[in-house]
Every structure is written in C-alpha cells, then in structure tokens.
Amino acid sequence: MSTNTTDPTIAERFLAAFKDRDWQALRDLLADEITWSMPGTGTISGTVQGADLAVERARQIADRGVHTELLHVLLGAHGAALSLRNTATAPDGRELDEHLATVLTIRSGRITAIDSYLSDIDGMSTFFTTA
C-alpha cells in the first residue's frame, strides 16, 4: 500500500496566486496541457485546455469580484482537493454564494487537471452571464 501524498504547498500556492492575481505565478504551476472543467451554462462553464486558457478562466472569475474562502485542503496520492466558499455581488445585485470543491490533479509538481464541483450550479451560471 502506497503512502505517497501530494505536497500541500502546490495547492496553497495555487490559491495564493489566484487571490493575489499573480497570473504568472499561477501559470508557472500549470502543466502546458492542463484541462479545467466547470459545470453549468455560465460564461466560465465547460472545459478549457491549455495553461493560457486556464489562467484566462481564473482571471474571468477574479474580475467578477469573487471572494474565495479556503475551508480545507484535502490531500491524496495524485493531487489535492480545495474545499472553498465563493461569494460575490455583481453591480446589478446578482449574488454568488456557493461551496465548491476544486480538485487538482498533480504530476511531477505541476497541475495537470482542475475539476470544479459546485453546490449551486444554476446560481453560478446565473452569476456568470454576459448580461
């Protein structure tokens, strides 16, 4: 039975880069071929492939004023899951308040996949619209 676990600093650095809007630091953590899946029908939904598109998605989220609260970091043999709460209020009054798990698959010290699981997919889709 393997006792290998993921280095927690990668997950912590990922979240710090997002919160600090340090897009180069975020890019440096990502494998070139990364995929990031997000459920729903909002402007940030779907799957993007490639580090530049993943950074652009992070920028889109941050540009909407999303405040991310870290609840827990959970470590596994192949990555980490971040238990988060996202909140924001749009200028037109729409509100975002959701819990999510951001699952990072990590190989050779780089994030190769991000999968987002949301408590309120419809709420996220409504908040992230072009309107």
N, C-alpha and C positions, 0 to 999 in steps of 0.2 A: 504494500500500500504506500503510495507516494505521499510525502508530507510537504511537497512544494507548494508555496503560496506566492501570490503576486506581491511585488514591492509596493507598499501603500503610498509611497511618495509620488508615483506616477499619477494615481487618481487625485491626490492632493494638488499636484502641480497643474493637472488638467483644470480643476475647478478654480484654482487661484488665477490661472491665465484668463479664464472666462470672466471672472469677477473683476480683474484688473484691466480687462480689454487689451491684454497683451497678445495681439494676434500672432506675432512672430513666435512667442513662447509656445502658444497653442499649436501652431503649425509644426514646430520642432518636435512635439510629442507624437505627431500623427505619421503613420506609415503612408507612403505615397498612394497606395491602393485602397485606403480606408473606405468603408461604406458606413453610412449613418442612416438608420431607418427611423421614421417618425410616423405614427398612425394619424388618421384623420384626413380632413379635406382642406385644412388651412394652407396658407402660403408657405409654411415651413414643413408641410407633410410630404410623405413619400420617402424615397431612398435616394440619397446622393452618393456619388462615388468619386473619390479623389480628395486629397488633402485640401486643395484650394476651395472646393465646393463645401467641404465640411467647415472650414473656417468662415466662409461666407454665411452659412446657416447660423453659426454661433453669433456672428455679427448682427444678423437679422433679429435674432432673439434679444440680444443685448440692446439693440437700437429701439426696441419697443418698451424699454424701461423695466424689464423683468428683474425682480429681486429674487435671488436664489439663496435659499437657506439649506445648509447641509445638516441632515438629521443623522445619518450614519454612513460609514464606509464599510462595505462588506467585501471580504477578500476570498478569492477562490484560486484554484490551481491555474486557471487560464485568464484571469482578469479580476475585475472589481465591479461591484455594483454600488452606485451612489444613491442613497435614499434622500430625496430632495423635496422641498416645497417651493414652488414658484408662485409669486404674486406680482400683480401689476395692475395699473389702472390706465386705460387709454384716454387720450384727450376728450373723446366723445362720451366717456363714462363707462365703457365696457370694462369689466373686471375679469382678471385671471386669478384663480386661486385653486391650485391643483397640487397633488402629491405625485411624484414620479420616481421611477427607478431608471437611472441611466446606467446601462450595463456596458462596460468597457472590456473588449477582448484585447489582450495584450500579448504580443510575441516579440521576443528579442528587445524588450524595453520600449517598444513603440505600440501605440494604439492602432489596431488593425480593423476594428469594428466598434461602432456605437449603436446600441439598440435602446430606444426610449419607450418606456411603458408608462401610460398616464392614467390617473384616476378619473379624469374628466375630458375625454377626447372631444366631445361636442363643444365644451367650453373653450378648449384650446383652439379648435377650428374656428369658432366664432371670434375669438380674440385676434387671431392671426388671419385677418382678411385684408383685402386691398382697400376696403372702404374706410 
